[in-house]
Amino acid sequence: MRKGSIICITGGVGGTGKTLLAMALIDYLRSEGHDVLAMDGDLNCPQIYRSYSTTCETTLADFSSIAAWNRLEKLALSAPNRTIVVDLPVAASRAVGKSLHIPEDVLANMTVFWTIDRRYAAVETLEPFHKAAPCATHVVASGLACNGVVPGTLLASTVLGSLEAHGGAFLAMPQLTDVVADRLFNEWTSIEHKVAAGSAGENLILRQWRETFASLIQQEIGAQA
């Protein structure tokens, strides 16, 4: 992914691994030398804002309001080499799909990661957001909250078959054990910090997961975003 990009992580429903994907992307981008600004749109439970406040620049924003999108545009224009990662709540993504107008300068440089899981695998939930953000690169990400691989027949019929028409890509995310994921969230810590300060077992699990994630991003997304 290019330095200076806007990376938006969202989805049609909650509980699909959106925040963990945002954390993984921040971790990966920083390891690649990106100057990252993390914008957390979840004002009720600002996991990204609290977990990464000592790792990179973080801020809160209510993306159900056009004011936050205008602020994002100004931030992007003021520092064109800085990569901005936006953790976008479901309510905000629905507002975009209904009527909220995203500034063109933001859309032109945006990659949208749309999370799904076993229960909510239909790409149709992406349709309103995609229509509102047609210039953005769209990536459907699956696997973080599935407790296993999403059935191939389900993906083939509802996601993979129609994703190409949406002009995007598909990313099958590696699994992270529930114990390690829960500790990341409960301790309000970044992946980078947990790798450095966790137990030997957690350290090994996270290092392997990071390497797998980085490889997938480079193979599946690198050429498109």
Number of C-alpha atoms within 10 A of each C-alpha: 18 15 16 19 22 27 24 20 27 31 29 24 18 15 16 25 21 26 25 21 22 23 23 18 19 29 22 19 19 15 12 12 9 20 18 23 20 24 24 25 25 22 13 6 10 17 22 28 22 18 21 23 15 12 17 17 14 20 17 18 19 17 27 19 14 16 12 17 19 17 13 22 18 14 14 21 14 10 12 13 15 19 23 27 25 28 29 24 23 20 18 19 23 20 18 22 19 13 11 18 15 17 14 13 14 21 18 15 17 22 25 25 25 25 30 30 23 19 12 18 22 18 22 15 17 22 14 18 24 19 14 19 23 15 16 23 22 27 23 24 25 28 21 27 22 18 13 12 16 19 12 10 10 14 19 12 13 15 19 18 11 16 19 12 8 16 15 19 18 19 19 16 22 17 18 19 14 11 9 17 16 12 14 20 17 11 11 18 20 23 26 21 15 18 17 12 11 17 11 11 9 19 17 13 15 21 15 14 18 21 11 14 21 18 13 16 18 12 12 15 19 12 10 16 21
